[in-house]
Amino acid sequence: MLLFTLCGSGWLEIVLKTGVLRRFKRLALSILPISMFFLIWDGYAIAQNHWFFDRSQILGIYGPFSIPLEEYLFFFVVPLAAILTLEGTTTVKPHWRKGEFGE
Amino acid sequence: MIYSDIAIAAFGIAVMADLFLFKNSMLTRAAFWSSYAIIFPFQLLTNWWLTSRNIVMYSPDAIIGIRICSAPIEDLLFGFALVLSVMGMWEFWGRQGVQRN
């Protein structure tokens, strides 16, 4: 699923030259604070048994707060795909950039 | 708090922050809605994959019980909040002049 999302949005970077991966600092500043909140939620939900994972279908590597590695990757790959999609659409439709930076 | 409460709260916070905290709202822009329209079917597809194969399972006590494409309806609120807030941050840093191009 993670690879599917990565491939499904990754081609935008190459074909449309969105230049998202090049802008690493802006990418990290956008993803990390948000993902932190969602990972805290994830850790809480796992601790409370709101959701749980099939151990035979995950790698079995766990990070802090008993969160599977896949979840950490999820909260990097999905936000990256979202930003690539946004930059992809505004690359194809440049007039949608109007007012992007409030000027 | 169960999944439903947190998902609704996350959705509400993301929408409020976008409308009132950030200067340039994503929710009023065609760029956001067209991007989300592209993301939405993929979201349903990946949600379906992860839940129909029981890769991730939910406690019946934690969800309302309404499912769309095999995934709890809460997942859609969660996904919307995640996508909106990350895009909002990306645009925010752009406005701050961080790596605009």
N, CA and C atoms of all chains as a GROMACS GRO file, in nm:
protein
  612
    1MET      N    1   0.084  -0.120   0.000
    1MET     CA    2   0.000   0.000   0.000
    1MET      C    3   0.088   0.125   0.000
    2LEU      N    4   0.196   0.120   0.084
    2LEU     CA    5   0.288   0.235   0.089
    2LEU      C    6   0.359   0.253  -0.045
    3LEU      N    7   0.401   0.142  -0.105
    3LEU     CA    8   0.469   0.150  -0.236
    3LEU      C    9   0.373   0.200  -0.342
    4PHE      N   10   0.248   0.153  -0.335
    4PHE     CA   11   0.146   0.196  -0.430
    4PHE      C   12   0.128   0.348  -0.424
    5THR      N   13   0.119   0.400  -0.301
    5THR     CA   14   0.102   0.544  -0.284
    5THR      C   15   0.223   0.621  -0.332
    6LEU      N   16   0.342   0.566  -0.301
    6LEU     CA   17   0.467   0.630  -0.342
    6LEU      C   18   0.478   0.636  -0.494
    7CYS      N   19   0.445   0.523  -0.560
    7CYS     CA   20   0.452   0.520  -0.707
    7CYS      C   21   0.340   0.603  -0.769
    8GLY      N   22   0.221   0.596  -0.710
    8GLY     CA   23   0.105   0.666  -0.763
    8GLY      C   24   0.122   0.817  -0.765
    9SER      N   25   0.201   0.870  -0.673
    9SER     CA   26   0.223   1.014  -0.668
    9SER      C   27   0.364   1.052  -0.710
   10GLY      N   28   0.458   0.958  -0.697
   10GLY     CA   29   0.599   0.988  -0.723
   10GLY      C   30   0.627   1.030  -0.866
   11TRP      N   31   0.550   0.976  -0.962
   11TRP     CA   32   0.574   1.010  -1.102
   11TRP      C   33   0.551   1.158  -1.129
   12LEU      N   34   0.469   1.224  -1.046
   12LEU     CA   35   0.442   1.366  -1.063
   12LEU      C   36   0.572   1.446  -1.049
   13GLU      N   37   0.654   1.402  -0.954
   13GLU     CA   38   0.782   1.470  -0.930
   13GLU      C   39   0.871   1.460  -1.053
   14ILE      N   40   0.870   1.344  -1.118
   14ILE     CA   41   0.959   1.320  -1.232
   14ILE      C   42   0.902   1.381  -1.360
   15VAL      N   43   0.775   1.351  -1.389
   15VAL     CA   44   0.716   1.393  -1.516
   15VAL      C   45   0.683   1.542  -1.515
   16LEU      N   46   0.622   1.590  -1.408
   16LEU     CA   47   0.580   1.730  -1.404
   16LEU      C   48   0.686   1.820  -1.341
   17LYS      N   49   0.796   1.759  -1.292
   17LYS     CA   50   0.904   1.837  -1.229
   17LYS      C   51   0.850   1.930  -1.121
   18THR      N   52   0.770   1.874  -1.031
   18THR     CA   53   0.711   1.957  -0.926
   18THR      C   54   0.817   2.012  -0.830
   19GLY      N   55   0.932   1.944  -0.825
   19GLY     CA   56   1.041   1.993  -0.740
   19GLY      C   57   1.008   1.990  -0.592
   20VAL      N   58   0.923   1.896  -0.552
   20VAL     CA   59   0.885   1.887  -0.411
   20VAL      C   60   0.998   1.825  -0.328
   21LEU      N   61   1.056   1.717  -0.379
   21LEU     CA   62   1.162   1.648  -0.304
   21LEU      C   63   1.286   1.736  -0.289
   22ARG      N   64   1.307   1.823  -0.390
   22ARG     CA   65   1.421   1.915  -0.384
   22ARG      C   66   1.403   2.014  -0.269
   23ARG      N   67   1.277   2.050  -0.242
   23ARG     CA   68   1.249   2.147  -0.136
   23ARG      C   69   1.234   2.074  -0.004
   24PHE      N   70   1.343   2.012   0.036
   24PHE     CA   71   1.338   1.921   0.150
   24PHE      C   72   1.302   1.991   0.281
   25LYS      N   73   1.358   2.111   0.297
   25LYS     CA   74   1.335   2.183   0.422
   25LYS      C   75   1.186   2.216   0.440
   26ARG      N   76   1.127   2.269   0.333
   26ARG     CA   77   0.985   2.304   0.339
   26ARG      C   78   0.899   2.180   0.359
   27LEU      N   79   0.944   2.070   0.296
   27LEU     CA   80   0.873   1.942   0.308
   27LEU      C   81   0.875   1.893   0.452
   28ALA      N   82   0.994   1.895   0.513
   28ALA     CA   83   1.008   1.847   0.650
   28ALA      C   84   0.930   1.935   0.746
   29LEU      N   85   0.936   2.067   0.725
   29LEU     CA   86   0.865   2.160   0.814
   29LEU      C   87   0.714   2.142   0.802
   30SER      N   88   0.667   2.097   0.686
   30SER     CA   89   0.523   2.078   0.666
   30SER      C   90   0.475   1.946   0.723
   31ILE      N   91   0.556   1.841   0.704
   31ILE     CA   92   0.511   1.707   0.742
   31ILE      C   93   0.532   1.677   0.891
   32LEU      N   94   0.650   1.710   0.942
   32LEU     CA   95   0.684   1.667   1.078
   32LEU      C   96   0.588   1.714   1.188
   33PRO      N   97   0.555   1.844   1.193
   33PRO     CA   98   0.467   1.887   1.303
   33PRO      C   99   0.330   1.820   1.297
   34ILE      N  100   0.277   1.802   1.175
   34ILE     CA  101   0.146   1.740   1.160
   34ILE      C  102   0.152   1.592   1.193
   35SER      N  103   0.252   1.524   1.137
   35SER     CA  104   0.265   1.380   1.160
   35SER      C  105   0.285   1.349   1.308
   36MET      N  106   0.352   1.441   1.379
   36MET     CA  107   0.375   1.419   1.522
   36MET      C  108   0.241   1.406   1.595
   37PHE      N  109   0.149   1.496   1.564
   37PHE     CA  110   0.016   1.490   1.627
   37PHE      C  111  -0.054   1.359   1.593
   38PHE      N  112  -0.048   1.321   1.465
   38PHE     CA  113  -0.118   1.200   1.423
   38PHE      C  114  -0.053   1.074   1.481
   39LEU      N  115   0.080   1.078   1.502
   39LEU     CA  116   0.147   0.962   1.561
   39LEU      C  117   0.117   0.951   1.711
   40ILE      N  118   0.100   1.067   1.777
   40ILE     CA  119   0.058   1.064   1.918
   40ILE      C  120  -0.080   0.998   1.927
   41TRP      N  121  -0.166   1.039   1.836
   41TRP     CA  122  -0.301   0.979   1.827
   41TRP      C  123  -0.290   0.829   1.801
   42ASP      N  124  -0.202   0.792   1.707
   42ASP     CA  125  -0.183   0.652   1.672
   42ASP      C  126  -0.139   0.571   1.795
   43GLY      N  127  -0.041   0.626   1.866
   43GLY     CA  128   0.011   0.557   1.985
   43GLY      C  129  -0.098   0.540   2.090
   44TYR      N  130  -0.178   0.645   2.108
   44TYR     CA  131  -0.289   0.640   2.205
   44TYR      C  132  -0.392   0.535   2.161
   45ALA      N  133  -0.426   0.536   2.032
   45ALA     CA  134  -0.528   0.443   1.981
   45ALA      C  135  -0.481   0.298   1.991
   46ILE      N  136  -0.351   0.277   1.968
   46ILE     CA  137  -0.296   0.141   1.980
   46ILE      C  138  -0.299   0.097   2.127
   47ALA      N  139  -0.260   0.190   2.217
   47ALA     CA  140  -0.260   0.159   2.360
   47ALA      C  141  -0.401   0.129   2.410
   48GLN      N  142  -0.500   0.200   2.353
   48GLN     CA  143  -0.640   0.182   2.395
   48GLN      C  144  -0.710   0.071   2.316
   49ASN      N  145  -0.636   0.007   2.227
   49ASN     CA  146  -0.694  -0.098   2.141
   49ASN      C  147  -0.809  -0.049   2.053
   50HIS      N  148  -0.802   0.078   2.012
   50HIS     CA  149  -0.901   0.126   1.914
   50HIS      C  150  -0.880   0.056   1.781
   51TRP      N  151  -0.752   0.038   1.747
   51TRP     CA  152  -0.721  -0.042   1.630
   51TRP      C  153  -0.597  -0.126   1.657
   52PHE      N  154  -0.586  -0.233   1.580
   52PHE     CA  155  -0.471  -0.322   1.597
   52PHE      C  156  -0.438  -0.385   1.462
   53PHE      N  157  -0.318  -0.440   1.454
   53PHE     CA  158  -0.266  -0.487   1.325
   53PHE      C  159  -0.247  -0.637   1.325
   54ASP      N  160  -0.264  -0.695   1.206
   54ASP     CA  161  -0.238  -0.839   1.190
   54ASP      C  162  -0.086  -0.861   1.188
   55ARG      N  163  -0.036  -0.925   1.291
   55ARG     CA  164   0.109  -0.940   1.305
   55ARG      C  165   0.173  -1.018   1.191
   56SER      N  166   0.092  -1.101   1.122
   56SER     CA  167   0.149  -1.178   1.010
   56SER      C  168   0.159  -1.094   0.884
   57GLN      N  169   0.096  -0.975   0.884
   57GLN     CA  170   0.098  -0.892   0.763
   57GLN      C  171   0.179  -0.764   0.780
   58ILE      N  172   0.250  -0.751   0.892
   58ILE     CA  173   0.341  -0.637   0.908
   58ILE      C  174   0.482  -0.690   0.932
   59LEU      N  175   0.581  -0.601   0.915
   59LEU     CA  176   0.720  -0.645   0.927
   59LEU      C  177   0.754  -0.691   1.068
   60GLY      N  178   0.683  -0.637   1.165
   60GLY     CA  179   0.710  -0.676   1.303
   60GLY      C  180   0.817  -0.590   1.370
   61ILE      N  181   0.853  -0.480   1.300
   61ILE     CA  182   0.948  -0.386   1.359
   61ILE      C  183   0.869  -0.272   1.423
   62TYR      N  184   0.896  -0.247   1.548
   62TYR     CA  185   0.820  -0.145   1.619
   62TYR      C  186   0.909  -0.028   1.659
   63GLY      N  187   0.854   0.093   1.644
   63GLY     CA  188   0.924   0.212   1.689
   63GLY      C  189   0.875   0.249   1.828
   64PRO      N  190   0.903   0.373   1.870
   64PRO     CA  191   0.856   0.419   2.001
   64PRO      C  192   0.704   0.407   2.016
   65PHE      N  193   0.658   0.385   2.137
   65PHE     CA  194   0.516   0.374   2.173
   65PHE      C  195   0.447   0.257   2.104
   66SER      N  196   0.525   0.151   2.078
   66SER     CA  197   0.471   0.028   2.018
   66SER      C  198   0.400   0.052   1.885
   67ILE      N  199   0.443   0.158   1.814
   67ILE     CA  200   0.384   0.186   1.683
   67ILE      C  201   0.466   0.113   1.577
   68PRO      N  202   0.400   0.032   1.492
   68PRO     CA  203   0.473  -0.042   1.388
   68PRO      C  204   0.545   0.053   1.292
   69LEU      N  205   0.658   0.008   1.240
   69LEU     CA  206   0.736   0.086   1.144
   69LEU      C  207   0.649   0.136   1.030
   70GLU      N  208   0.557   0.051   0.984
   70GLU     CA  209   0.471   0.088   0.870
   70GLU      C  210   0.390   0.214   0.899
   71GLU      N  211   0.351   0.233   1.025
   71GLU     CA  212   0.273   0.351   1.060
   71GLU      C  213   0.358   0.477   1.050
   72TYR      N  214   0.484   0.466   1.095
   72TYR     CA  215   0.575   0.581   1.082
   72TYR      C  216   0.593   0.617   0.934
   73LEU      N  217   0.611   0.514   0.851
   73LEU     CA  218   0.627   0.537   0.707
   73LEU      C  219   0.499   0.596   0.648
   74PHE      N  220   0.384   0.545   0.694
   74PHE     CA  221   0.254   0.594   0.646
   74PHE      C  222   0.244   0.746   0.663
   75PHE      N  223   0.289   0.794   0.782
   75PHE     CA  224   0.275   0.936   0.811
   75PHE      C  225   0.385   1.021   0.748
   76PHE      N  226   0.469   0.956   0.667
   76PHE     CA  227   0.558   1.032   0.580
   76PHE      C  228   0.511   1.023   0.434
   77VAL      N  229   0.476   0.901   0.393
   77VAL     CA  230   0.441   0.876   0.253
   77VAL      C  231   0.309   0.944   0.214
   78VAL      N  232   0.208   0.934   0.300
   78VAL     CA  233   0.078   0.991   0.265
   78VAL      C  234   0.082   1.145   0.258
   79PRO      N  235   0.142   1.213   0.358
   79PRO     CA  236   0.155   1.360   0.343
   79PRO      C  237   0.237   1.400   0.221
   80LEU      N  238   0.343   1.323   0.192
   80LEU     CA  239   0.423   1.352   0.072
   80LEU      C  240   0.338   1.342  -0.054
   81ALA      N  241   0.255   1.237  -0.060
   81ALA     CA  242   0.168   1.218  -0.176
   81ALA      C  243   0.068   1.333  -0.188
   82ALA      N  244   0.019   1.381  -0.074
   82ALA     CA  245  -0.077   1.492  -0.075
   82ALA      C  246  -0.012   1.618  -0.132
   83ILE      N  247   0.110   1.647  -0.089
   83ILE     CA  248   0.178   1.766  -0.137
   83ILE      C  249   0.213   1.752  -0.286
   84LEU      N  250   0.256   1.632  -0.325
   84LEU     CA  251   0.285   1.609  -0.467
   84LEU      C  252   0.160   1.628  -0.552
   85THR      N  253   0.046   1.583  -0.501
   85THR     CA  254  -0.079   1.600  -0.575
   85THR      C  255  -0.114   1.748  -0.590
   86LEU      N  256  -0.100   1.821  -0.480
   86LEU     CA  257  -0.128   1.965  -0.483
   86LEU      C  258  -0.037   2.036  -0.581
   87GLU      N  259   0.093   2.007  -0.574
   87GLU     CA  260   0.188   2.072  -0.663
   87GLU      C  261   0.169   2.024  -0.807
   88GLY      N  262   0.126   1.898  -0.822
   88GLY     CA  263   0.098   1.845  -0.955
   88GLY      C  264  -0.017   1.919  -1.021
   89THR      N  265  -0.126   1.940  -0.947
   89THR     CA  266  -0.242   2.007  -1.005
   89THR      C  267  -0.210   2.153  -1.037
   90THR      N  268  -0.134   2.219  -0.949
   90THR     CA  269  -0.103   2.360  -0.976
   90THR      C  270   0.004   2.375  -1.084
   91THR      N  271   0.079   2.268  -1.111
   91THR     CA  272   0.172   2.272  -1.224
   91THR      C  273   0.095   2.264  -1.355
   92VAL      N  274  -0.008   2.179  -1.356
   92VAL     CA  275  -0.089   2.164  -1.477
   92VAL      C  276  -0.181   2.284  -1.496
   93LYS      N  277  -0.233   2.336  -1.386
   93LYS     CA  278  -0.324   2.452  -1.391
   93LYS      C  279  -0.259   2.569  -1.316
   94PRO      N  280  -0.166   2.639  -1.381
   94PRO     CA  281  -0.090   2.744  -1.312
   94PRO      C  282  -0.179   2.857  -1.257
   95HIS      N  283  -0.295   2.880  -1.322
   95HIS     CA  284  -0.379   2.991  -1.275
   95HIS      C  285  -0.438   2.963  -1.137
   96TRP      N  286  -0.435   2.837  -1.092
   96TRP     CA  287  -0.481   2.806  -0.957
   96TRP      C  288  -0.380   2.848  -0.850
   97ARG      N  289  -0.263   2.889  -0.897
   97ARG     CA  290  -0.163   2.938  -0.802
   97ARG      C  291  -0.192   3.081  -0.759
   98LYS      N  292  -0.280   3.146  -0.835
   98LYS     CA  293  -0.310   3.286  -0.807
   98LYS      C  294  -0.349   3.304  -0.661
   99GLY      N  295  -0.282   3.397  -0.595
   99GLY     CA  296  -0.312   3.423  -0.455
   99GLY      C  297  -0.254   3.320  -0.360
  100GLU      N  298  -0.170   3.232  -0.414
  100GLU     CA  299  -0.114   3.124  -0.332
  100GLU      C  300  -0.040   3.180  -0.211
  101PHE      N  301   0.038   3.285  -0.235
  101PHE     CA  302   0.117   3.340  -0.125
  101PHE      C  303   0.055   3.470  -0.072
  102GLY      N  304  -0.074   3.487  -0.101
  102GLY     CA  305  -0.149   3.598  -0.042
  102GLY      C  306  -0.123   3.734  -0.105
  103GLU      N  307  -0.050   3.735  -0.217
  103GLU     CA  308  -0.029   3.867  -0.280
  103GLU      C  309  -0.131   3.892  -0.390
  104MET      N  310  -1.202   0.867   2.521
  104MET     CA  311  -1.241   0.903   2.384
  104MET      C  312  -1.219   0.786   2.289
  105ILE      N  313  -1.313   0.764   2.202
  105ILE     CA  314  -1.296   0.659   2.103
  105ILE      C  315  -1.256   0.719   1.968
  106TYR      N  316  -1.232   0.631   1.872
  106TYR     CA  317  -1.186   0.675   1.740
  106TYR      C  318  -1.279   0.781   1.682
  107SER      N  319  -1.411   0.760   1.695
  107SER     CA  320  -1.508   0.854   1.637
  107SER      C  321  -1.488   0.995   1.691
  108ASP      N  322  -1.472   1.006   1.825
  108ASP     CA  323  -1.456   1.139   1.888
  108ASP      C  324  -1.331   1.208   1.834
  109ILE      N  325  -1.220   1.134   1.833
  109ILE     CA  326  -1.092   1.195   1.793
  109ILE      C  327  -1.095   1.231   1.646
  110ALA      N  328  -1.158   1.145   1.563
  110ALA     CA  329  -1.164   1.173   1.419
  110ALA      C  330  -1.245   1.300   1.392
  111ILE      N  331  -1.358   1.314   1.461
  111ILE     CA  332  -1.441   1.434   1.444
  111ILE      C  333  -1.365   1.557   1.493
  112ALA      N  334  -1.296   1.544   1.607
  112ALA     CA  335  -1.218   1.655   1.661
  112ALA      C  336  -1.106   1.695   1.564
  113ALA      N  337  -1.034   1.596   1.511
  113ALA     CA  338  -0.923   1.624   1.419
  113ALA      C  339  -0.976   1.695   1.294
  114PHE      N  340  -1.088   1.647   1.244
  114PHE     CA  341  -1.151   1.709   1.127
  114PHE      C  342  -1.188   1.854   1.158
  115GLY      N  343  -1.253   1.875   1.274
  115GLY     CA  344  -1.295   2.009   1.314
  115GLY      C  345  -1.179   2.103   1.332
  116ILE      N  346  -1.074   2.056   1.399
  116ILE     CA  347  -0.956   2.141   1.424
  116ILE      C  348  -0.890   2.178   1.292
  117ALA      N  349  -0.876   2.079   1.203
  117ALA     CA  350  -0.811   2.105   1.074
  117ALA      C  351  -0.889   2.209   0.993
  118VAL      N  352  -1.022   2.195   0.991
  118VAL     CA  353  -1.106   2.289   0.915
  118VAL      C  354  -1.102   2.428   0.978
  119MET      N  355  -1.115   2.436   1.110
  119MET     CA  356  -1.111   2.565   1.180
  119MET      C  357  -0.977   2.634   1.160
  120ALA      N  358  -0.870   2.557   1.176
  120ALA     CA  359  -0.735   2.615   1.160
  120ALA      C  360  -0.719   2.669   1.020
  121ASP      N  361  -0.770   2.592   0.922
  121ASP     CA  362  -0.756   2.636   0.783
  121ASP      C  363  -0.834   2.764   0.757
  122LEU      N  364  -0.954   2.773   0.812
  122LEU     CA  365  -1.041   2.887   0.784
  122LEU      C  366  -1.001   3.011   0.861
  123PHE      N  367  -0.958   2.992   0.988
  123PHE     CA  368  -0.941   3.109   1.074
  123PHE      C  369  -0.797   3.136   1.116
  124LEU      N  370  -0.713   3.032   1.117
  124LEU     CA  371  -0.576   3.050   1.166
  124LEU      C  372  -0.484   3.088   1.050
  125PHE      N  373  -0.495   3.011   0.941
  125PHE     CA  374  -0.409   3.039   0.826
  125PHE      C  375  -0.467   3.154   0.744
  126LYS      N  376  -0.379   3.238   0.694
  126LYS     CA  377  -0.423   3.356   0.619
  126LYS      C  378  -0.495   3.319   0.490
  127ASN      N  379  -0.437   3.223   0.420
  127ASN     CA  380  -0.492   3.186   0.290
  127ASN      C  381  -0.555   3.048   0.300
  128SER      N  382  -0.687   3.044   0.309
  128SER     CA  383  -0.757   2.918   0.332
  128SER      C  384  -0.746   2.824   0.212
  129MET      N  385  -0.714   2.697   0.241
  129MET     CA  386  -0.712   2.596   0.136
  129MET      C  387  -0.854   2.564   0.091
  130LEU      N  388  -0.947   2.569   0.186
  130LEU     CA  389  -1.084   2.523   0.160
  130LEU      C  390  -1.159   2.613   0.062
  131THR      N  391  -1.104   2.731   0.035
  131THR     CA  392  -1.172   2.821  -0.059
  131THR      C  393  -1.104   2.818  -0.196
  132ARG      N  394  -1.007   2.726  -0.212
  132ARG     CA  395  -0.929   2.728  -0.337
  132ARG      C  396  -0.956   2.606  -0.424
  133ALA      N  397  -0.965   2.630  -0.555
  133ALA     CA  398  -0.987   2.521  -0.650
  133ALA      C  399  -0.873   2.421  -0.647
  134ALA      N  400  -0.750   2.471  -0.621
  134ALA     CA  401  -0.633   2.383  -0.619
  134ALA      C  402  -0.650   2.273  -0.514
  135PHE      N  403  -0.706   2.311  -0.398
  135PHE     CA  404  -0.725   2.211  -0.293
  135PHE      C  405  -0.830   2.108  -0.332
  136TRP      N  406  -0.947   2.157  -0.376
  136TRP     CA  407  -1.057   2.064  -0.403
  136TRP      C  408  -1.030   1.974  -0.522
  137SER      N  409  -0.958   2.025  -0.622
  137SER     CA  410  -0.926   1.936  -0.734
  137SER      C  411  -0.821   1.833  -0.691
  138SER      N  412  -0.728   1.873  -0.605
  138SER     CA  413  -0.631   1.777  -0.552
  138SER      C  414  -0.702   1.671  -0.468
  139TYR      N  415  -0.794   1.717  -0.384
  139TYR     CA  416  -0.863   1.622  -0.298
  139TYR      C  417  -0.951   1.527  -0.380
  140ALA      N  418  -1.007   1.579  -0.490
  140ALA     CA  419  -1.088   1.495  -0.577
  140ALA      C  420  -1.003   1.382  -0.638
  141ILE      N  421  -0.876   1.412  -0.663
  141ILE     CA  422  -0.785   1.310  -0.715
  141ILE      C  423  -0.748   1.212  -0.603
  142ILE      N  424  -0.723   1.266  -0.485
  142ILE     CA  425  -0.680   1.183  -0.372
  142ILE      C  426  -0.791   1.091  -0.324
  143PHE      N  427  -0.916   1.142  -0.324
  143PHE     CA  428  -1.028   1.070  -0.263
  143PHE      C  429  -1.046   0.924  -0.311
  144PRO      N  430  -1.051   0.898  -0.443
  144PRO     CA  431  -1.065   0.758  -0.485
  144PRO      C  432  -0.948   0.670  -0.442
  145PHE      N  433  -0.828   0.728  -0.440
  145PHE     CA  434  -0.712   0.650  -0.394
  145PHE      C  435  -0.722   0.622  -0.244
  146GLN      N  436  -0.778   0.720  -0.174
  146GLN     CA  437  -0.798   0.702  -0.031
  146GLN      C  438  -0.894   0.586  -0.006
  147LEU      N  439  -1.004   0.583  -0.081
  147LEU     CA  440  -1.101   0.474  -0.067
  147LEU      C  441  -1.036   0.340  -0.100
  148LEU      N  442  -0.954   0.342  -0.205
  148LEU     CA  443  -0.889   0.218  -0.250
  148LEU      C  444  -0.791   0.165  -0.145
  149THR      N  445  -0.706   0.252  -0.091
  149THR     CA  446  -0.608   0.207   0.008
  149THR      C  447  -0.677   0.172   0.140
  150ASN      N  448  -0.781   0.248   0.177
  150ASN     CA  449  -0.858   0.213   0.297
  150ASN      C  450  -0.917   0.073   0.282
  151TRP      N  451  -0.972   0.050   0.164
  151TRP     CA  452  -1.035  -0.080   0.138
  151TRP      C  453  -0.930  -0.192   0.148
  152TRP      N  454  -0.813  -0.169   0.088
  152TRP     CA  455  -0.706  -0.269   0.090
  152TRP      C  456  -0.668  -0.304   0.235
  153LEU      N  457  -0.644  -0.199   0.314
  153LEU     CA  458  -0.594  -0.220   0.449
  153LEU      C  459  -0.697  -0.284   0.541
  154THR      N  460  -0.826  -0.257   0.515
  154THR     CA  461  -0.928  -0.309   0.606
  154THR      C  462  -0.988  -0.441   0.559
  155SER      N  463  -1.007  -0.457   0.426
  155SER     CA  464  -1.072  -0.579   0.377
  155SER      C  465  -0.980  -0.700   0.396
  156ARG      N  466  -0.849  -0.676   0.396
  156ARG     CA  467  -0.754  -0.786   0.418
  156ARG      C  468  -0.720  -0.802   0.566
  157ASN      N  469  -0.788  -0.723   0.649
  157ASN     CA  470  -0.764  -0.728   0.794
  157ASN      C  471  -0.619  -0.700   0.832
  158ILE      N  472  -0.553  -0.615   0.752
  158ILE     CA  473  -0.420  -0.572   0.791
  158ILE      C  474  -0.432  -0.485   0.916
  159VAL      N  475  -0.533  -0.397   0.912
  159VAL     CA  476  -0.567  -0.321   1.033
  159VAL      C  477  -0.711  -0.351   1.068
  160MET      N  478  -0.735  -0.370   1.198
  160MET     CA  479  -0.870  -0.403   1.246
  160MET      C  480  -0.910  -0.304   1.355
  161TYR      N  481  -1.041  -0.283   1.367
  161TYR     CA  482  -1.090  -0.184   1.463
  161TYR      C  483  -1.176  -0.250   1.569
  162SER      N  484  -1.159  -0.202   1.690
  162SER     CA  485  -1.247  -0.249   1.796
  162SER      C  486  -1.388  -0.198   1.769
  163PRO      N  487  -1.488  -0.285   1.772
  163PRO     CA  488  -1.626  -0.241   1.746
  163PRO      C  489  -1.671  -0.133   1.844
  164ASP      N  490  -1.607  -0.129   1.961
  164ASP     CA  491  -1.643  -0.029   2.062
  164ASP      C  492  -1.588   0.109   2.030
  165ALA      N  493  -1.490   0.116   1.937
  165ALA     CA  494  -1.421   0.243   1.911
  165ALA      C  495  -1.480   0.318   1.792
  166ILE      N  496  -1.568   0.253   1.716
  166ILE     CA  497  -1.620   0.316   1.593
  166ILE      C  498  -1.773   0.319   1.593
  167ILE      N  499  -1.828   0.409   1.510
  167ILE     CA  500  -1.974   0.417   1.499
  167ILE      C  501  -2.030   0.290   1.436
  168GLY      N  502  -1.956   0.237   1.338
  168GLY     CA  503  -1.999   0.113   1.276
  168GLY      C  504  -2.039   0.127   1.130
  169ILE      N  505  -2.048   0.254   1.083
  169ILE     CA  506  -2.078   0.274   0.941
  169ILE      C  507  -1.948   0.256   0.863
  170ARG      N  508  -1.952   0.172   0.759
  170ARG     CA  509  -1.832   0.146   0.681
  170ARG      C  510  -1.852   0.183   0.535
  171ILE      N  511  -1.749   0.243   0.476
  171ILE     CA  512  -1.749   0.277   0.334
  171ILE      C  513  -1.629   0.209   0.270
  172CYS      N  514  -1.654   0.128   0.168
  172CYS     CA  515  -1.547   0.048   0.107
  172CYS      C  516  -1.471  -0.029   0.214
  173SER      N  517  -1.543  -0.090   0.301
  173SER     CA  518  -1.494  -0.178   0.408
  173SER      C  519  -1.425  -0.105   0.524
  174ALA      N  520  -1.395   0.026   0.506
  174ALA     CA  521  -1.326   0.099   0.612
  174ALA      C  522  -1.425   0.182   0.694
  175PRO      N  523  -1.398   0.197   0.824
  175PRO     CA  524  -1.488   0.281   0.906
  175PRO      C  525  -1.498   0.422   0.848
  176ILE      N  526  -1.614   0.482   0.857
  176ILE     CA  527  -1.635   0.616   0.802
  176ILE      C  528  -1.541   0.717   0.867
  177GLU      N  529  -1.498   0.686   0.990
  177GLU     CA  530  -1.404   0.774   1.061
  177GLU      C  531  -1.274   0.793   0.983
  178ASP      N  532  -1.236   0.688   0.907
  178ASP     CA  533  -1.111   0.696   0.829
  178ASP      C  534  -1.113   0.812   0.730
  179LEU      N  535  -1.232   0.844   0.677
  179LEU     CA  536  -1.241   0.952   0.579
  179LEU      C  537  -1.218   1.087   0.646
  180LEU      N  538  -1.271   1.101   0.768
  180LEU     CA  539  -1.248   1.225   0.843
  180LEU      C  540  -1.100   1.240   0.876
  181PHE      N  541  -1.041   1.129   0.921
  181PHE     CA  542  -0.900   1.127   0.955
  181PHE      C  543  -0.814   1.164   0.834
  182GLY      N  544  -0.845   1.102   0.719
  182GLY     CA  545  -0.767   1.128   0.598
  182GLY      C  546  -0.780   1.272   0.552
  183PHE      N  547  -0.903   1.325   0.559
  183PHE     CA  548  -0.927   1.463   0.518
  183PHE      C  549  -0.847   1.559   0.607
  184ALA      N  550  -0.850   1.535   0.738
  184ALA     CA  551  -0.777   1.620   0.832
  184ALA      C  552  -0.627   1.616   0.805
  185LEU      N  553  -0.575   1.497   0.777
  185LEU     CA  554  -0.432   1.482   0.750
  185LEU      C  555  -0.391   1.556   0.623
  186VAL      N  556  -0.466   1.533   0.516
  186VAL     CA  557  -0.435   1.594   0.387
  186VAL      C  558  -0.447   1.747   0.394
  187LEU      N  559  -0.557   1.794   0.455
  187LEU     CA  560  -0.580   1.939   0.463
  187LEU      C  561  -0.472   2.008   0.546
  188SER      N  562  -0.436   1.949   0.661
  188SER     CA  563  -0.341   2.016   0.749
  188SER      C  564  -0.200   2.017   0.689
  189VAL      N  565  -0.162   1.908   0.623
  189VAL     CA  566  -0.029   1.904   0.563
  189VAL      C  567  -0.020   2.003   0.445
  190MET      N  568  -0.124   2.007   0.362
  190MET     CA  569  -0.124   2.103   0.251
  190MET      C  570  -0.123   2.246   0.305
  191GLY      N  571  -0.199   2.268   0.412
  191GLY     CA  572  -0.204   2.400   0.474
  191GLY      C  573  -0.067   2.444   0.523
  192MET      N  574   0.006   2.351   0.584
  192MET     CA  575   0.141   2.380   0.633
  192MET      C  576   0.235   2.411   0.517
  193TRP      N  577   0.222   2.329   0.412
  193TRP     CA  578   0.308   2.349   0.292
  193TRP      C  579   0.288   2.490   0.237
  194GLU      N  580   0.163   2.533   0.225
  194GLU     CA  581   0.133   2.666   0.174
  194GLU      C  582   0.177   2.774   0.273
  195PHE      N  583   0.163   2.744   0.402
  195PHE     CA  584   0.205   2.840   0.505
  195PHE      C  585   0.354   2.870   0.492
  196TRP      N  586   0.436   2.765   0.481
  196TRP     CA  587   0.582   2.785   0.470
  196TRP      C  588   0.616   2.854   0.338
  197GLY      N  589   0.537   2.828   0.235
  197GLY     CA  590   0.557   2.899   0.109
  197GLY      C  591   0.537   3.049   0.127
  198ARG      N  592   0.431   3.084   0.200
  198ARG     CA  593   0.404   3.226   0.226
  198ARG      C  594   0.514   3.288   0.309
  199GLN      N  595   0.574   3.208   0.398
  199GLN     CA  596   0.684   3.259   0.481
  199GLN      C  597   0.812   3.275   0.399
  200GLY      N  598   0.807   3.232   0.273
  200GLY     CA  599   0.923   3.248   0.187
  200GLY      C  600   1.020   3.131   0.193
  201VAL      N  601   0.977   3.018   0.252
  201VAL     CA  602   1.064   2.901   0.260
  201VAL      C  603   1.053   2.820   0.130
  202GLN      N  604   1.159   2.819   0.054
  202GLN     CA  605   1.169   2.736  -0.067
  202GLN      C  606   1.041   2.742  -0.152
  203ARG      N  607   1.009   2.864  -0.197
  203ARG     CA  608   0.887   2.880  -0.278
  203ARG      C  609   0.893   2.804  -0.409
  204ASN      N  610   1.012   2.802  -0.468
  204ASN     CA  611   1.024   2.735  -0.598
  204ASN      C  612   1.128   2.625  -0.596
   0.00000   0.00000   0.00000
